Every structure is written in structure tokens, then in C-alpha cells.
């Protein structure tokens, strides 16, 4: 005797070897023996053999019309044998009974399972809905197949183009657009990104990087809601100073300015004046919510996404020709020794005499000019008096030397900074085909040094002051200069070994960094309340909200810096193409046995792997041939040509100097990266 039984949702047949009240021992055609509960035994039969029986049942099932079976089925719960007798005849064969069972099992939208071999038919409404869903699924599958075929043929369907970056970077694997790309990639044996490129879904390499950044960080776009800048209601005194800002020409968010008082006396006062949007913008208001969502201005060659709307920025920026609300730090120095005598923080209006620009003055405001006690007049002399600029430069050198003592070693700028300028960039931002000009920016130039040291002094002084009053703030710290010890953010006033200061609280760029705006609110409380500031400051000690801001800022700032680096590499590769540069000289900075060395281009911000090179030591000078590049992957392929010696490099440098008619001065498009933290 044979038996049909169900095991784990599958119908199986076999020979009954023995049977008890609760179970039966059954042998399958494969020889495997199974113990089957009696409740799982669906029917017993004498013939045909199990394999033949199952084949006959499947054939019968194919001929059963499920609509008619549904009509024959009773409204109450029923067994498959009962329905087989109603559908065929009272003498329904075992094969016909099996066919009914299989057909019912395959039509769950018509028949719901009610137990082993038992069913209940669905209502007409449920069946209608199920049939509509099945038809919709069929149509969707057909659409997926059609889209996949179009992709293979090099055409991108519009729905896929609209979902492109979601498909690539954050896919919904149940979405038809994603399934079509997967199916097309599988059938064409092509990686999805390459497939979409060939289909024209990616308009350009630049657009790919830009749209990916927006998708990850600005999914709702870069526009701002309608916001009105609140006025500063406090009655602020007007400072009796003339302050000067020093920025690049592209800078619109002018956060800081400097003033000097008391030249020629026993003590000289340096004024560091920071734009004070924190006097009008309040924690939790509409503008604060925008700033907290963005957390920082995003910089990239030829373009930037500001943290705050331009209308808000222009309300509080330190614009020349007007008295601007500011948070001012006055530090008094001994004129002879430049020792700090005392410091004061004030809320006031500061008259801004001029907005000086790096790129217009770096060639004029040189160390030689600043140290000349009676400099000759210059055609385009800076509007800040020479004596004040000379003092600021002298003071900056002194402050830097003091930090280096604490730091334990001098600051060195082994690698140059590069400036990117895109020619004829549209108002809405680059399109990816603009001509790019790359120039070297002199790190440690006098104007750069003046601003950097003043900001370090302010951030360090204010950080210690808030800590002394028990007011929490956002600090940057570094335990030591040992390799691998990174700069961290926290709420404790810990030393910053990389800068050489006892504490460092970003406070000097409140229009560009949200952390600085938060610290400014805390500083305003300190300036107004003094010793009791901790009671009224917006953020209290161990405030969970403050830790949340630090975490969010750290994540966003890392993403923004990564994008800036990627875009700088993109434009550098574009520069290679535009200038038809076929060879590069580079310095090996990483070399391990058995691996191709890594090198850094000598005159461009490029790092690459040198293929085909012999064993090279770190510091070796090599010449490589540009073999190709991938602007999507930002990959540069180079081939080793030769190792250069010092004499060869010197001779080639002389030849270049003789051929050059003179230095090329190009207007700089600075990234406005923070100058407060010099690289070591």
C-alpha cells in the first residue's frame, strides 16, 4: 500500500511499511524512510506506483478549471476528496483526487487552507481583488522586462533616470526600476554603473558626483525657506576702533575683523571682532533650524552651499562702511615684550573700515614690506595703515613662536595649498566642462599668518574663559602629536597638541559653522552675566542636545570635506585633460615590498599608484606617464617611466625658469577652509 502525505508544505508519496495509531513508517522511492504523523497522511492507494501517481496527479491538475472548481465548492469548510467527487464523479480516481488537491493548493486566491487537505473558498470580492493584483503584477513584470531590454539597447527609460541615484546608492530592492537595472545588468553581463552610463542616464561625470552628494546630504535640494533676519534688539555701544577684515575676494560670509589701539604707548591692544548673529538668532527659531540642519557651509571649486541664506548672512556680515554688531575680544600686550597683560570680551557695534582681500594684497603685503619702517608708497597699498599691519605681523610671529614652544616642534608646511579657479562659471554653479586654473597658495604668507594667529588666540582665550565660568562649549582637542592621535570634538576644555594651546573652542566663524554659532550663544551669556553665566547659558553642563550637535556636525563636516576633496580631484583630472599633460613628476610617499608604490604629484594635488615601478624608497623622485583616467571613479592610471636624480631635477627647473616670461598671477577661488588649524 502507498500513501500521500504532506511534509513541510510539500506533497510526497511512498510505500507504507508499518502503521500505528499516531504515525506510519513510509519508504520513499529514493530508499529514505520517514516517520509520518497520522494527521499528515492525506490518502492511501494501491496503484499506480508513487512516481507514476504523482505524474498523473499533475496532469489532472492542469486540466482543472479553478473557476468551475470554485463554483462546485461548498461555502463551508471541505476536504479535497469531497470536491473531487463533486467535480469529477463519486468514483473519482486517486489521481483525480490528487489533481484536485494540487490545483487547490496552487490557487490560494480562490481557496484558503483550513488544515491538512482541507480548504475554505474565498469570497467573490476577495477573488476579484486577488485577480486584479495578479494582473497588475504581470503587467509590472512585463514593464520591468521592457525597461531592461531598453537599457541593454543603450536607452534609459525616464522612470529609471528619475530614480537613478536612489537605484545606485540607496535602492529599494522591491522597486521595479531597481529590478529592471539588475535584470539588464545580469543579461548583458555589464556592471550597473557602466550599463547606466552607456544608456545615457548619467549626463556627465561632474553631474554624477554633484547629484550623488545632493542625494546623500541635500535630498530636498539646496534652497532655503522664506526667512527674515531678526534685528539685534540690544542697545550696543559703538566701539572707538577702526576694524579691518582680511579674506579672499570670493568670501561673502565675513566673520572676523581686527583692530589695533595704543601704538607708540607702553601697551598695545589687539581687537578681534567676530560677527554676532547670535545676538539676533535664537536657539530653536526658524533660522537656527536651518543652520542646525546644514551645520556648515559646503565648499568646492567654483561653488559653495552656504549654511545660511545670503539675505541672513548679509545682515550680520562685517561689511565695510558700517558699524556691525560684534562679539569682540580685546587682548592687551606689553609693547616691549608682547606679553599678554589682560583681556576683555565685549558686545558692541564695530565700525568696519575696509574688507581687505588676500588675492589682491598677498604680492604687496610681503614680509619685507611689513618689516620696513619707512616703506615706499605703493600704487595699490592696503587701506589698513602700515604701522598697524606691521604690528599685527610681528605679533603673529611672536604668538606662533610661543605655540611652537608648547607644541614641542615648529610648524612646517611640507605640502603646498592649491587654489582652483573655474573660468566663466554659470551663476547656478559649474557644469563640469569649465576651464580650470590651479595655482599654489603660499601657506604662512603674512596676511594668512596674521589672521590665523588672531583666530587661534580668540578661540583659545574664549575656550579657557568659558571653562573657568563653568559654561559648557564645543571644543576641539588633540592629546598628542603622536601618529594616529586624531583631533576630537567634545565639551571639555582639553589641550590641542597640534596647535599648542591649552584649549580650543571654534568661535570665530558663526556665519559658516554651526558649532561656532553655538559657542557664540554661550559666550554672549558669559559676556552678559559673568560668574553666573552657567545659569542662563542656552546649553547646560552634560546637555544631551549639545552632544547631539557635536555628533551631527562631525558627520556632516566629514561628508562635506570628503566631497570637497573629491571635487578638487575631479577638477585636477580635468586640468590634466585640458592642458594635455602627458607626464608627471612625483614623490613616492608609500612603498611596501611586493606592492606598487604610492606617489604624490610635485606640482598638482594628485595622489596615485605607480604601476610598473621597480623597488623604490620613500622620497624617491619619479616620472610617470599618464595612461588614462576615469572621471566617475576619480581614478588616474599612470605608468612608471624613470627615477629622477637631484641634478636632473635642478637642471630642468632652470630650463623652465629661463623659458618663463614671468610668474602667472591668477585670481584665486579659495575654499575658505579654516585657517585656525595649521597642518603639521
C-alpha positions in Angstrom: 0.0 0.0 0.0 1.1 3.5 -0.8 0.3 6.8 0.9 0.2 10.5 0.1 1.3 12.8 2.8 2.4 16.4 3.4 5.8 17.3 4.8 6.9 20.9 5.3 4.4 22.2 2.7 5.4 19.6 0.1 3.3 16.6 -1.1 5.2 13.3 -1.1 4.3 9.6 -1.7 5.9 6.4 -0.6 5.3 2.8 0.4 3.7 2.2 3.8 6.0 -0.2 5.8 4.1 -0.1 9.1 1.4 1.9 10.7 0.4 2.6 14.3 -2.4 4.8 15.8 -0.3 8.0 15.7 2.2 7.5 12.9 3.3 5.5 10.0 6.7 4.3 8.7 7.0 5.2 5.0 9.7 4.4 2.5 10.3 6.9 -0.4 11.3 5.8 -3.9 14.8 7.0 -3.0 15.0 4.4 -0.3 14.8 7.0 2.5 12.5 6.1 5.3 10.4 8.6 7.2 8.2 8.6 10.2 5.0 10.4 9.3 2.3 11.5 11.8 -1.1 10.1 11.1 -2.5 13.7 10.9 -0.3 14.3 7.9 -1.5 11.3 5.9 -3.8 12.6 3.2 -4.8 9.5 1.3 -3.8 5.8 0.7 -3.9 4.0 -2.6 -3.0 0.6 -4.1 -1.9 1.8 -7.5 -0.3 3.1 -9.5 3.3 3.4 -8.2 4.1 6.6 -6.3 6.1 8.3 -9.1 3.5 7.5 -11.7 0.8 8.5 -9.3 2.3 12.0 -8.8 2.8 12.5 -12.5 -0.8 11.6 -13.2 -2.0 13.9 -10.5 -0.1 16.9 -12.0 -1.6 16.2 -15.4 -5.1 16.2 -14.0 -4.4 19.4 -12.1 -3.5 21.2 -15.3 -6.9 20.4 -16.8 -9.0 21.6 -13.8 -10.6 25.0 -14.3 -10.3 26.7 -11.0 -13.4 29.0 -11.6 -15.6 25.9 -12.0 -14.0 24.2 -9.1 -14.8 27.3 -7.0 -18.5 27.1 -8.2 -18.6 23.4 -7.2 -17.1 24.0 -3.8 -19.4 24.4 -0.8 -19.4 27.5 1.3 -18.4 25.6 4.4 -15.0 24.0 5.0 -14.4 21.0 2.9 -11.8 18.3 2.0 -10.2 17.8 -1.3 -11.6 14.3 -1.8 -15.2 15.7 -1.4 -14.6 18.3 -4.0 -13.0 15.8 -6.4 -16.2 13.7 -6.2 -18.3 16.8 -6.9 -16.1 18.0 -9.7 -15.5 14.6 -11.5 -17.8 12.0 -10.1 -18.5 9.9 -7.0 -16.0 7.4 -8.3 -13.2 9.9 -8.7 -9.9 8.1 -9.0 -6.9 8.6 -6.7 -5.1 10.5 -9.5 -8.2 12.8 -9.9 -8.3 13.4 -6.1 -4.6 14.3 -6.1 -5.1 16.6 -9.1 -7.8 18.5 -7.2 -5.5 18.7 -4.1 -2.7 20.1 -6.2 -5.0 22.6 -8.0 -6.5 23.9 -4.8 -3.0 24.3 -3.3 -1.9 26.3 -6.3 -4.8 28.7 -6.1 -4.6 30.4 -2.7 -6.6 33.4 -4.0 -9.6 31.1 -4.7 -9.2 28.6 -1.8 -7.8 29.3 1.7 -6.1 26.4 3.5 -8.0 25.3 6.7 -5.9 22.3 7.7 -4.3 19.2 6.3 -6.1 18.6 3.0 -8.9 20.9 4.0 -9.9 24.2 2.4 -12.4 27.1 2.5 -13.3 29.0 -0.6 -12.7 32.8 -0.7 -15.5 35.3 -1.3 -16.1 36.7 -4.7 -14.8 40.2 -3.6 -11.6 38.7 -2.3 -11.1 36.8 -5.5 -11.6 39.9 -7.6 -9.1 41.8 -5.7 -6.6 39.0 -5.9 -7.1 38.6 -9.7 -6.5 42.4 -10.1 -3.3 42.1 -8.1 -2.1 39.2 -10.1 -2.8 41.0 -13.4 -1.0 44.1 -12.0 2.0 42.0 -11.1 2.0 40.5 -14.6 1.9 44.0 -16.1 4.7 45.1 -13.8 6.9 42.2 -14.8 6.3 43.0 -18.4 7.3 46.6 -17.8 10.4 45.5 -16.0 11.3 43.3 -18.9 10.7 46.2 -21.3 12.8 48.6 -19.3 15.6 46.0 -19.0 15.6 45.5 -22.8 15.8 49.2 -23.4 18.8 49.5 -21.0 20.6 46.7 -22.8 19.9 48.5 -26.1 21.5 51.7 -24.7 18.3 53.7 -23.9 17.4 54.7 -20.4 13.7 54.8 -19.6 12.6 58.0 -17.9 11.4 56.4 -14.6 14.9 54.9 -14.2 16.5 58.2 -15.0 14.4 59.9 -12.3 15.4 57.3 -9.7 19.0 57.0 -10.8 20.8 57.9 -7.6 18.4 56.1 -5.4 18.9 53.0 -7.5 22.7 53.3 -7.3 23.2 54.4 -3.7 20.1 53.7 -1.6 18.0 51.2 -3.6 14.6 49.9 -2.8 15.2 46.3 -4.0 11.4 45.8 -4.5 11.1 48.8 -6.8 10.6 47.9 -10.5 13.2 50.5 -11.5 15.8 48.7 -9.5 14.7 45.2 -10.7 15.0 46.4 -14.3 18.6 47.6 -13.8 19.5 44.3 -12.1 17.9 42.2 -14.8 19.6 44.3 -17.6 23.0 44.1 -15.8 22.6 40.3 -15.4 21.5 39.7 -19.0 24.2 42.0 -20.5 27.0 40.9 -18.1 27.7 44.6 -17.5 28.1 46.4 -14.1 25.1 48.5 -13.3 27.1 51.8 -13.3 28.7 51.1 -16.7 25.3 50.0 -18.0 23.6 53.2 -17.0 26.5 55.3 -18.4 26.1 53.6 -21.8 22.4 54.2 -21.6 22.9 57.9 -21.2 21.4 58.0 -17.7 24.5 59.9 -16.3 24.7 63.2 -18.2 28.3 63.9 -17.2 30.9 62.8 -14.6 30.6 66.1 -12.8 26.8 65.8 -12.6 27.2 62.2 -11.2 29.4 63.5 -8.3 27.2 66.5 -7.7 23.9 64.7 -7.8 25.3 61.9 -5.6 26.3 64.5 -3.0 22.9 66.2 -3.1 21.2 62.8 -2.8 23.2 61.9 0.3 23.2 65.3 2.0 20.6 67.6 0.5 17.7 65.3 -0.7 15.3 68.2 -0.5 17.5 70.5 -2.5 19.8 73.4 -1.5 17.2 76.1 -1.5 16.1 77.9 1.6 12.7 78.7 3.0 11.5 82.2 3.2 13.3 83.7 6.2 13.5 87.2 7.6 16.6 88.2 9.5 15.7 89.5 13.0 17.3 92.7 14.1 19.6 93.0 17.1 17.5 94.5 19.8 20.3 95.1 22.3 21.4 98.7 22.6 25.1 98.2 21.8 27.8 100.8 22.3 29.8 101.8 19.3 33.5 100.8 19.7 36.1 103.5 19.2 38.2 101.5 16.7 38.6 101.0 13.0 38.5 97.4 12.2 39.7 95.6 9.0 38.7 92.1 7.7 41.1 90.0 5.7 39.5 87.4 3.4 39.6 86.2 -0.2 37.6 88.1 -2.8 35.1 85.2 -3.1 34.2 85.4 0.6 30.7 86.7 1.3 30.5 85.4 4.9 32.9 87.9 6.6 33.1 86.6 10.1 36.1 88.3 11.6 38.0 91.7 11.6 41.0 93.1 13.5 41.8 96.4 15.1 44.9 97.8 16.8 45.0 100.5 19.5 47.8 102.1 21.5 50.7 102.0 19.0 53.5 104.1 20.5 52.4 103.6 24.1 53.6 101.1 26.7 50.7 98.7 25.9 49.0 97.8 22.7 45.5 96.4 22.4 44.5 93.9 19.7 40.8 93.8 18.9 39.4 90.6 17.4 35.9 91.3 16.3 33.5 88.4 15.3 30.2 88.9 13.6 27.4 88.3 16.1 24.4 86.7 14.5 23.9 85.0 17.9 22.6 88.4 19.2 19.5 88.1 17.0 19.2 84.4 16.0 17.9 82.4 18.9 18.2 78.6 19.7 15.2 76.9 18.2 14.0 79.6 15.9 13.4 79.2 12.2 16.9 80.4 11.2 18.5 78.2 13.9 16.7 75.1 12.5 18.1 75.8 9.0 21.6 76.2 10.4 21.3 73.1 12.5 20.1 71.1 9.5 23.1 72.1 7.4 25.7 72.6 10.2 28.3 74.2 7.9 28.9 75.9 4.6 30.0 73.4 1.9 33.0 74.4 -0.2 34.1 73.1 -3.6 35.9 74.6 -6.6 33.8 77.2 -8.3 30.8 76.8 -6.0 29.6 76.7 -2.4 26.4 75.9 -0.5 26.1 78.3 2.4 24.9 77.3 5.9 22.5 80.3 6.0 20.7 82.2 3.3 22.6 85.1 1.7 20.0 87.6 3.0 20.7 86.4 6.5 24.4 86.4 6.0 24.5 90.0 4.6 22.5 91.2 7.6 25.2 90.2 10.1 28.4 90.1 7.9 31.1 92.5 8.8 30.6 94.7 5.8 32.9 97.7 5.3 31.5 101.2 5.7 29.1 100.3 8.6 29.1 99.6 12.3 28.3 95.9 12.7 27.1 94.0 15.8 30.1 92.0 17.0 31.5 89.9 19.8 34.8 91.5 20.5 37.9 90.2 22.3 40.4 92.8 23.4 43.8 91.5 24.3 46.3 94.0 25.8 50.0 93.3 25.2 53.1 94.8 26.7 54.6 96.9 23.9 58.2 95.8 24.6 57.8 92.1 25.4 54.4 91.3 23.7 53.4 89.5 26.9 49.7 89.4 27.5 48.6 91.8 30.2 44.8 91.1 30.2 41.8 90.5 28.0 38.2 91.6 27.9 35.1 90.5 26.0 32.5 93.0 24.9 29.2 93.1 22.9 29.3 96.2 20.7 29.0 97.7 17.3 32.3 97.8 15.5 33.0 100.2 12.6 34.4 98.2 9.7 36.9 100.5 7.8 37.7 98.1 5.0 37.3 94.5 3.8 40.9 93.6 2.7 41.3 90.7 0.2 44.1 88.1 0.2 44.4 87.6 -3.5 44.7 91.4 -4.2 47.3 92.1 -1.5 49.5 89.0 -1.0 52.0 90.2 -3.5 52.1 93.7 -1.9 51.9 92.8 1.8 55.2 90.9 2.0 57.4 90.3 4.9 59.9 92.8 3.5 57.3 95.5 3.2 55.9 94.8 6.7 59.4 94.9 8.3 60.4 98.1 6.5 60.0 101.0 8.9 59.6 103.5 6.1 58.2 101.7 3.2 57.9 103.3 -0.2 54.3 104.2 -1.3 52.6 101.5 -3.3 50.2 102.1 -6.2 47.6 99.7 -4.7 48.6 99.9 -1.0 46.2 98.3 1.5 43.8 100.6 3.2 44.9 99.4 6.7 47.8 101.7 8.0 51.3 100.2 7.5 52.1 100.6 11.2 49.1 98.5 12.3 49.8 95.8 9.8 53.4 95.7 10.8 52.5 95.3 14.4 49.9 92.5 13.6 52.6 90.6 11.6 55.2 91.0 14.4 52.6 89.8 17.0 51.6 86.9 14.8 55.2 85.7 14.5 55.5 86.0 18.3 52.3 84.1 19.0 53.3 81.4 16.5 56.7 81.0 18.2 55.1 80.7 21.6 52.8 78.0 20.4 55.7 76.1 18.8 57.4 76.0 22.2 54.3 74.4 23.7 53.9 72.2 20.7 57.4 70.9 21.0 58.4 71.4 17.4 57.9 74.1 14.7 55.0 74.0 12.4 56.1 73.1 8.9 54.1 73.2 5.7 55.6 70.4 3.7 53.0 70.5 1.0 51.5 73.5 -0.7 47.9 74.5 -0.7 46.3 74.7 -4.1 43.7 77.2 -5.3 41.1 76.3 -8.0 39.6 78.9 -10.3 36.9 77.9 -12.8 36.7 80.2 -15.8 33.2 81.5 -16.7 31.3 79.5 -14.1 27.5 80.0 -14.5 25.6 81.6 -11.7 24.0 78.2 -10.7 27.4 76.5 -10.3 29.8 74.6 -12.5 28.6 72.2 -15.2 31.8 70.2 -15.4 33.3 71.5 -18.6 34.7 74.8 -17.4 38.4 75.6 -17.9 40.1 75.1 -14.5 43.2 77.0 -13.4 45.2 75.6 -10.5 47.7 77.8 -8.6 49.7 77.4 -5.5 48.8 79.3 -2.4 51.6 80.2 -0.1 51.0 78.8 3.3 52.2 81.1 6.1 52.1 84.3 3.9 52.0 87.4 6.1 48.2 88.1 5.8 47.5 84.4 6.2 49.6 84.3 9.3 48.0 87.4 10.8 44.5 86.0 10.5 45.4 82.5 11.6 47.2 83.6 14.8 44.4 86.1 15.8 41.8 83.4 15.4 43.8 80.9 17.4 44.2 83.4 20.1 40.5 84.1 20.2 39.4 80.5 20.2 41.9 79.6 22.8 41.2 82.6 25.1 37.4 82.2 24.9 37.6 78.4 25.4 39.5 78.9 28.7 37.2 81.7 29.8 34.1 79.6 29.3 35.7 76.7 31.1 36.6 79.0 34.0 33.0 80.1 34.3 31.6 76.5 34.2 29.9 77.2 30.9 30.0 74.2 28.5 31.2 74.7 25.0 32.2 72.7 21.9 36.0 72.1 21.9 38.5 70.5 19.6 41.3 68.7 21.3 44.3 66.5 20.4 46.1 64.5 23.1 49.5 64.5 21.4 51.3 64.7 18.1 52.0 61.0 18.1 51.0 59.3 14.8 47.3 58.2 14.8 46.2 60.6 17.5 43.4 62.5 15.8 41.6 65.7 16.6 38.4 65.1 18.5 35.4 67.2 19.4 33.9 67.3 22.9 32.6 69.5 25.6 35.7 69.6 27.8 38.4 72.2 27.6 41.3 69.8 26.8 44.7 70.7 25.2 45.1 70.8 21.5 48.7 69.5 20.9 48.6 70.1 17.2 48.1 73.8 17.7 49.9 74.1 21.1 47.2 75.7 23.1 45.5 74.6 26.4 42.0 74.6 24.9 40.4 75.4 21.6 36.8 76.3 21.0 35.7 77.1 17.5 34.1 80.5 17.9 35.2 82.7 15.1 33.1 81.6 12.1 29.4 81.8 13.3 28.1 82.5 9.8 29.8 79.4 8.3 29.9 76.8 11.1 27.1 75.9 13.4 29.5 74.9 16.2 30.8 78.5 16.2 27.2 79.8 16.5 26.5 77.5 19.4 29.7 78.7 21.2 28.8 82.3 20.4 25.5 81.9 22.3 27.5 80.6 25.3 30.0 83.5 25.0 27.1 86.0 24.9 25.8 84.6 28.2 29.3 84.9 29.6 29.7 88.5 28.4 26.4 89.5 29.9 26.3 87.5 33.2 29.9 86.9 34.1 30.2 84.5 37.0 26.5 83.4 36.8 26.6 82.7 33.1 26.2 78.9 33.6 22.7 79.5 35.0 21.4 81.4 31.9 23.5 79.9 29.0 21.4 78.1 26.4 23.3 74.9 26.9 23.9 73.5 30.4 26.6 71.1 31.5 26.1 67.5 30.3 23.3 68.8 28.0 22.3 65.8 25.7 21.4 68.3 23.0 25.0 69.6 22.9 26.4 66.1 22.4 23.8 65.6 19.6 25.1 68.7 17.9 28.7 67.5 18.1 27.8 64.1 16.6 25.7 65.6 13.8 28.4 68.2 13.0 31.2 65.7 12.9 29.3 63.5 10.5 28.2 66.4 8.2 31.6 68.1 8.3 33.3 64.9 7.3 30.9 64.4 4.4 31.4 68.0 3.2 35.2 67.7 3.4 35.1 64.4 1.5 33.0 66.0 -1.3 35.4 69.0 -1.5 38.4 66.6 -1.8 36.6 64.6 -4.5 35.7 67.7 -6.5 39.3 69.0 -6.2 40.5 65.7 -7.6 37.9 65.8 -10.3 39.0 69.3 -11.5 42.6 68.3 -11.2 42.0 65.4 -13.6 40.1 67.8 -15.8 43.2 70.1 -15.7 45.3 67.2 -17.0 43.0 66.7 -19.9 42.6 70.4 -20.7 46.3 71.1 -20.6 47.1 67.7 -22.4 49.6 66.8 -19.6 51.2 63.5 -20.6 53.8 63.1 -17.9 54.1 64.0 -14.3 56.9 64.2 -11.8 56.0 62.9 -8.4 57.4 61.9 -4.9 57.0 58.4 -3.5 55.4 58.6 -0.1 54.4 55.0 0.5 56.3 51.9 -0.6 55.9 48.3 0.6 57.6 45.2 -0.7 55.6 43.4 -3.4 53.2 46.3 -3.9 53.3 49.2 -6.4 54.4 52.5 -4.6 52.1 55.4 -4.0 53.3 58.8 -5.1 52.2 62.5 -4.9 52.5 64.8 -7.9 55.0 67.5 -7.3 53.0 70.4 -8.8 49.4 69.3 -8.6 47.1 68.0 -5.8 47.2 64.4 -7.0 48.0 61.0 -5.4 48.2 57.9 -7.5 49.6 54.4 -7.7 52.7 54.0 -9.8 52.4 50.8 -11.8 55.5 49.1 -13.3 57.9 50.7 -11.0 61.0 48.9 -9.5 61.6 48.8 -5.8 61.6 52.5 -4.7 62.4 54.1 -1.3 60.1 56.7 0.3 61.1 60.1 -1.0 62.2 58.9 -4.4 61.5 61.3 -7.3 59.9 59.6 -10.3 58.5 60.5 -13.7 55.3 58.8 -14.8 53.3 58.7 -18.0 49.6 59.4 -17.8 47.8 56.3 -19.3 44.2 57.2 -18.7 41.6 58.3 -16.2 38.1 57.6 -15.0 36.2 60.7 -14.0 33.4 58.7 -12.4 35.7 56.6 -10.2 38.2 59.6 -10.0 40.9 57.2 -10.9 44.2 58.1 -12.6 46.2 55.4 -14.3 50.0 56.1 -14.7 52.9 54.1 -15.8 56.5 54.4 -14.4 59.0 56.0 -16.8 62.1 56.7 -14.8 63.6 57.6 -11.4 64.9 61.2 -11.3 68.0 62.4 -9.5 68.6 65.8 -7.9 70.9 67.1 -10.6 68.3 66.3 -13.3 65.5 68.0 -11.4 67.6 71.1 -10.8 68.6 71.4 -14.5 65.0 71.0 -15.6 63.9 73.6 -13.1 66.5 76.1 -14.5 65.3 75.4 -18.1 61.7 76.1 -17.1 62.7 79.4 -15.3 64.6 80.6 -18.4 61.6 79.8 -20.7 59.1 81.5 -18.4 58.4 85.2 -19.2 57.4 85.7 -15.6 55.1 84.4 -12.9 51.5 83.9 -13.8 49.1 85.6 -11.4 45.6 84.1 -11.5 42.7 85.3 -9.3 42.2 82.7 -6.6 39.0 80.9 -5.8 39.8 79.9 -2.2 37.9 77.2 -0.5 37.7 79.3 2.7 38.8 76.3 4.7 39.5 77.0 8.4 42.9 78.7 8.8 42.8 78.2 12.6 44.4 74.8 12.5 47.8 74.8 10.7 48.8 71.5 9.3 51.8 69.8 10.9 
